């Protein structure tokens, strides 16, 4: 069977699982939705980290920017944001169902715009840096974002931003956000697959393999790099908007700009699954999320130790990630020629 | 015929070391010109200056009648002046085909172009050129898995991909076996004759450069030592002295 055929079957199975999961195990609906967000974070981290060879530790900024941008729009359309956050949780600023949905829709629209704007600004400044210098430059971005949001009283400061309450039952709410996350995950995957198959993918891979050579051939390298970060930010910003609403409360340091959790996890998931591949981050996110939840449930107190061991294990035994390992081990499964002269 | 590449009084220093001093050379459209000289005489530095890798300290460079002294590498490449590297450089993780397609970056910078797919005619051209250098059978192998000589051929094919007006080749035959050398020289001559690509070639292999070039420049200690027909330059006592290191 061809690699393409296998990919189709895999996709069909996953799609069936996507629809079935919340119906079969409704108690875990929010967990599944979170898994989709993790998949999006891993996929979008891999645009720079895997396909382009630029390790970014700052992508979590776009997550936070998306969250806050959406929240500000959702509330700002109908109330004064400063007064709303000051009176947080007291219920003096109600939303009708119609206001809720209109606000959510426009908030979700605003989030990627804000995130892309930030990426374009940061990228123009930072993506003139090469490789490791860029990676180090991005290290502080998440922390800076968190501190900034925590000290900005207009959006609730350190105590966070409480979002409008979903006008419906808990189960409906879970299913609603699950649907949004799943839809965004699938769209992200398809868009990236399309981009990687064209000139953009070639340009990113060329930069990864030899940036000087790409320049010597006349590539617009900086433009491609900034564009890649903007694509990343677009989807991360969307995911942030949805996740913030699903969570209900935006905490600046622990949720929105959490470099120590989402910021690190997105890197780990891509590495675990196999960076520089389309399916790798997806597989990595699923495996990682399952392990993480098991650790948190059954190894409480030791969960970080277990997670650390998992990381060491990945680096030692699967430096290319699960998919990368499989690809080197069984190349013919992936439609790739292994040795000279072998049949295609 | 007017000159396609015109270097005038190029000087380049690295700290106290003068790598190029008052170097002038010109290459006419359609020519094959050789650049020889002992190790460390500043040949690669001159190439780097021409393609905009670093700025000149003095002098000017014109290409196709246009001042390019201040332009950067990608801009010069887009004008149709490309170089290959002494230490062969290909995109190692990508297949031969992908290397070729990545060598034809889009002309436009609009989103629709940058996010678009490669054109079928680009794919056809990639196939033709891989055939031309004899790598068609290996087009689905990753470039990093090719032999050194094959990588040189691939790099040459990549340079042809965007139909350059002129190629600067830095030791195209260094480190590859004699059979492949003949192959490569033949392809270089055909690229010049059939595709009309002007060539400026750094080469240490004397039989190769004698076969290839119609005119030679010899560089020593950063200065042009001799210039002229290959036989004439080869017999020049100053050139012999520079190579053999007499006083």
Interface residues (C-beta under 8 A of the other chain):
Chain A: X195 X197 X198 X199 X200 X202 X203 X205 X206 X208 X209 X210 X212 X213 X214 X215 X216 X217 X218 X219 X220 X221 X223 X224 X227 X276 X336 X337 X340 X341 X344
Chain B: X51 X73 X74 X77 X78 X82 X83 X85 X89 X90 X91 X92 X93 X94 X98 X101 X102 X103 X105 X106 X109 X111 X113 X114 X115 X116 X117 X118 X137 X138 X140 X141 X145 X158 X159 X162
